Amino acid sequence: MTAPLWKGRFSKAPSEALAELSRSIQFDQRLWPHDIAATRAHAGNLRRAGLISEVEEVELSQALDRAVEAFSGGSFRFDPSDEDIHSAVERFLIDELGDLGARIHAGRSRNDLVVTDLRLWLKDVIPEIAEGVHSLQEALLGQASAHPDTLAPGYTHLQRAQPILLAHHLLAHAFALARDFDRLRGAYRRADVSGLGAAAFAGTTLPLDPVQTASDLGFRGVFDNSADAVGSRDFALEFLSAAAILAVQLSRLGEEFVLWTSSEFGFVQLDDAFSTGSSIMPQKKNPDVAELVRGKSARVIGDLVHLLGVVKGLPMAYNRDLQEDKEPVFDAADSVRLCLAALAGTVETLAFNVERLEAAARERASGATDLAEALVKDGVPFRHAHQAVGKLVAMAAARDKDLADLTAGELQEAHPNLSLGMLELLDARRSVASRASHGGTAPEQVEAQRARLEEILGEQRSWLQSARPGR
Ligand code: ARG
């Protein structure tokens, strides 16, 4: 292979095995726009420091324009010696401009470059992912608004527990996603700090100004400590944690679509555009989107664990192990982006089977808590009320009856305060209407949640505007 940029002190070329182990160009080339932006900012820094002339800065900048053209048109020619994207861009400048190109790497290192590139990349990608989260929440809100009074069975332990509004259930997912959005926003803030100018790790003897390059690159701030700047990856870990928590949330949503589309539940139908067939069983309509989302969450969890493992034993400052930071970050971002788009489409096009949902919600035993609470309002201590209604449920089951069909005598047997009139409380719609405590499932509470979510979505939109101006 051609000799690498750092060949000076070596009398032999790197072995093929080392070169192959060392190479990251196959995955870090996607950082080219960011490497070029950082290189352009560095050229400005060199000019202000008097290390290159104004004319030379222009020449560098024009060569970088040509690099942009070559990369975006797919005609950029990699050299076998291009071990990573930073070497490739520098080598391109040297090929184009000779000695002037050879000036670009003064006062910088691949250590500060790679961390700056990755931070710039995250600043592009986090808002995209956040927008995906936003759209999924909008889709959930859309379905909740389309079903303001549809009843659904609510579950704990996946056993029917109490009737709720379908909208209440859908909004539960949306509120969880709102926190995912917020976590991504936090990750963005910590990523939004320049590392350029830390050089290898201890700064430089050259009169360069990292504060100026940070602002030229649009960063909110600059590193405080140059060793921390190149040696830390908590910003990437924070993104990965946010992505992993998000992926797990999406997986839970997916799991519900798997359950709810089965004939056993039959609560919802997927649109043909968001479901798949079987290659052998012609009748099948499968929830592959939901299953793939559930499956992808495993790799995003893996991505987080991967980088935690890489970082955990590292002494300050830069260690080459850190080259392992990019693939998990890219993989997590690609995975959640795909999942979000597919899920938003799935949710938008869901067709709920209102009759089945409401029939399941009407299962009478689901009103047992309502009966117990009615006794409490009557002055009965809750534990006694709970026992009495429990007895009633057992009695009904033993006599193969519905709770609502018990006689006055049977009610009395369970508790003297129980009367036939109280059986009206078993009505699912009435039960839902009376769960009017804060955040509960009563229609006016769910309406308040919808309004609150609208407000949150509005805040999200203004953040997205500021993080992605021009979109
Ligand atoms: N490709 C390397 C990485 O991703 C760039 C930094 C290399 N630094 C070094 N000292 N060899 O981390």
Residues whose N, C-alpha, C, O or C-beta is under 5 A from the ligand:
A	BS01	LIG	S24 D84 R110 N111 V114 L322 Q323
